Amino acid sequence: MAYNRPSTIQRVSDQVLGHHVETSAGALPVASFKGVANTETDMFTVYGRIQIMQLFVEFTAAGDAAATQLLFYYNRSEPALTLVVLCAAGASIATVAIGQRCMHVGGAVASTPIVSDSAGLSDLDMASAYQIVGGYATGGATGIFTGTIGMRATVADQAGTIAATGHIFYVPLSPDAAVEAAI
């Protein structure tokens, strides 16, 4: 059937969910989950202004019993902006299983990410809880703003073999807006 070609499915998905970008598989190794040092890992480079439809990390290796918490941030390099957290630290990722996700809920900056209850199940309603990051200035020297979206581990260190892959679904809101995997 012609309507099931991947290009058609991808186009419909882009229109409904936004463009999907993911980091390299397992690009967030155990070193990214060192919470005592508040380890920050840039996952995506953002060009211009975008609306975040979904942002999450999906675990590709299980976590240990440490009560590490995650939060997501935006950091703009041009023009310079001090790192801004997109949410508060969420629930502990202790003993997460392969396939579980830590999901940014969007909306208010003080919201907390949610760790899915089960591997392969995301029970988060993102309807109208989107955030806009980045920028675009016309008529000036700034033009397209450039920044990163990343993850910060807090509270405790994971020591086992935990690993994850970052995912973002976004809609471009300015000319030439785009997102690329940073890792």
HELIX and SHEET records of a PDB file:
HELIX    1   1 ALA A    2  ASN A    4  5                                   3    
HELIX    2   2 PRO A    6  LEU A   17  1                                  12    
HELIX    3   3 VAL A   30  PHE A   33  5                                   4    
SHEET    1   A 5 HIS A  19  GLU A  22  0                                        
SHEET    2   A 5 ALA A 163  PRO A 172 -1                                        
SHEET    3   A 5 ARG A  49  ALA A  61 -1                                        
SHEET    4   A 5 ARG A 101  HIS A 104 -1                                        
SHEET    5   A 5 ILE A 114  VAL A 115 -1                                        
SHEET    1   B 4 HIS A  19  GLU A  22  0                                        
SHEET    2   B 4 ALA A 163  PRO A 172 -1                                        
SHEET    3   B 4 ARG A  49  ALA A  61 -1                                        
SHEET    4   B 4 GLN A 131  GLY A 134 -1                                        
SHEET    1   C 5 LEU A  81  VAL A  85  0                                        
SHEET    2   C 5 GLN A  69  GLU A  78 -1                                        
SHEET    3   C 5 THR A 146  THR A 154 -1                                        
SHEET    4   C 5 GLU A  40  TYR A  47 -1                                        
SHEET    5   C 5 ALA A 178  ALA A 181 -1                                        
END                                                                             
